[in-house]
């Protein structure tokens, strides 16, 4: 991890990275490309709910819904 000499340097770097993130027009695409755990987690949660619905286990469906 880089050591900063001043807090101004640290703030400048954080601002630059934030500006880079916000420069992209489509924030949803940004979230799905740069943060792949988001779509993967949603897909796993959906598969859990679908599986419990297919086997007709409503209690299991409720437990799985709590993970979302």
Buried (B, 14 or more C-beta within 10 A) or exposed (E): EEEEEEEEEEEEEEEEEEEEEEEEEEEEEBEBEEEEEEEEEEEEBEEBBEEBEEEEEEEBBEEBEEEE
